[in-house]
Amino acid sequence: MKNIAIFASGSGSNAENIANYFANSDYAQVSVIVANNPNAYVLERAKKLGIESITVTKSQFMEADTLIAELKERNIDFIVLAGFLLLVPQKYIDAYPGRIVNIHPALLPKHGGKGMYGSHVHESVVAACDTESGITIHLIDGNYDKGTTFFQATCPVLPTDTPDDVAQKVHALEYEHFPHVIEEILHTLDK
Ligand code: GAR
C-alpha cells in the first residue's frame, strides 16, 4: 500500500476528494493531512474522514527535519500539495525526490509565481482577457509553480465570466482529474 500525505492550507476540498477516491483502493491511501494553519477547514474534513492530521507553524514547516521524520515514521511514499501556500524547502525535495506534486489552478507558465494562489489566479486570468484557463499538475522544484508538468486540462473562459465563474470551472477540472493523475504518477514510480 502506498501512503500519501496531503499538504493543504485552507478549505481542503481537493484533499477530501482525493481521500475519497483512494478510500476503497488497495493500492494507495491518504494516510495523513498536514496543515500549516490551525484554523484551516481541511482539519475538520480530516476529522470527518477519520484521517490523521498534523498542524505545523510556518517555522516548524520551514525547519523541515521534524516533519520529514514524522512523514518517514508513517511510511509516507508521496506528497500531494493541494492548495498549500508555503514554498516547500529543498529538504523535502531531497527527502522525496520526484515524489512531491502540486496542483496549480491555471495553465502554467501563465498566472503562476509568488502570490498567485486561489482567487488571485482567477482574477489574473479574467484581467488578462484569456479565453481559456485550466489546471496544471507538476512536480515541485523549489520555486513557486515551476517543475516538470505531468498534466494539464483546459476549460473555456467566456468574456462574461467572473473570477468566481472561472474558479468553479477550474475546481470541477481538479475534482475530475487530480486523483487519477496522482494514481498514474504513483504507478510510474513503481517502474
Ligand atoms: C485549488 O484550486 C488549488 O488549485 C489552489 O488552491 C485551491 C485550494 O482549494 N492552489 C493554488 O492556488 C496553489 N498556487 P481547496 O483547498 O478547496 O482544495
Boltz pocket constraint, residues with backbone or C-beta under 6 A from the ligand:
constraints:
  - pocket:
      binder: B
      contacts: [[A, 8], [A, 10], [A, 11], [A, 12], [A, 13], [A, 14], [A, 15], [A, 82], [A, 83], [A, 84], [A, 85], [A, 103], [A, 104], [A, 105], [A, 116], [A, 117], [A, 118], [A, 121], [A, 171], [A, 174]]
      max_distance: 6.0
